[in-house]
């Protein structure tokens, strides 16, 4: 159990580093980097809540819905890319 807590703590540090680095890069290119900063902030919050018991179920549901959305976007992109003229 202690090893899992250490891993979660290191993942939270990496996510916080993503926020810091993207914030520094965002000074010059804010319109490109702002989605990475927002995603890093949300992932930091999600990883930080992994110490609670019910948060694992929430993260698994979010993962399932994210995969469904990504799959729908892939299908949509193929439809747009290969539609007849």
N, C-alpha and C positions, 0 to 999 in steps of 0.2 A: 504494500500500500504506500509506503514511503517513497518508493521509486516512481510510482505513478504521480504522486504529488510533486516530486522533483521535475518530472517531465512536463507536467502542466505548467509549473512555474517557469521553466525554460521556454516553453512555447509562448507564454504571456510576455516574456522579455523580448522574444523575437518579434512578436506583433507590435509591441511598444516601439521597438527599433524601426519597424516599417513606418510607423506614424512619424517618428522623429526624422528619418531620412527623407520621406516624401514631403514632409513639411519644409525641410531645407531646400529640396529641389523645387518645391512649389513657389519659391520666391520669384523665379524667372519664368517658369512654365506652369502656372497655376491651373489653367484650363485642361491640361493633359494629366496632371498629377493629382488633382482633387478627387477623382474616383478612387484612386489607390489609397489616399489618406482616409477617406470615409470607410472603405472596406477594411482597412487596417484597424481603425477605431472600433468598428462593429465586431471584428474578430477578437480584439483585445477584451472587449466586454464579455463576449461569449466564452472565451477561454478562461477569463477570470471567474466566471460563475460555475465552472466545472467542479468546484469543491463541494457544492450542494448536491443532495441526492437526486432531486427531480430534474436537474438541469441536463442530465445525460439524455433523458427521454426527449426533452425539448430540442436539443442539438441533433438528435437522430431524425426527428420530424423535419427540422429545418434542412437537414442534408437531403432528405427524400424529396422535399419540395424544390430545392435548388437543382437537383438532378432532373426533375420533371421539367422545370423551366428551361434548363440548358438543352435538354433533348428537344423540346418544342422549338427553340430558336434554331437548332441545327436543322430540323425538318423544314422550318420556314425558310432558312437560307438556301437549302437545296431547291425548294420550290421556286424561289425567286431567281436563283441562278440558272436553272435548267427549264424554265417555262418556255413554251413555244412562242415564237415571234408573231 
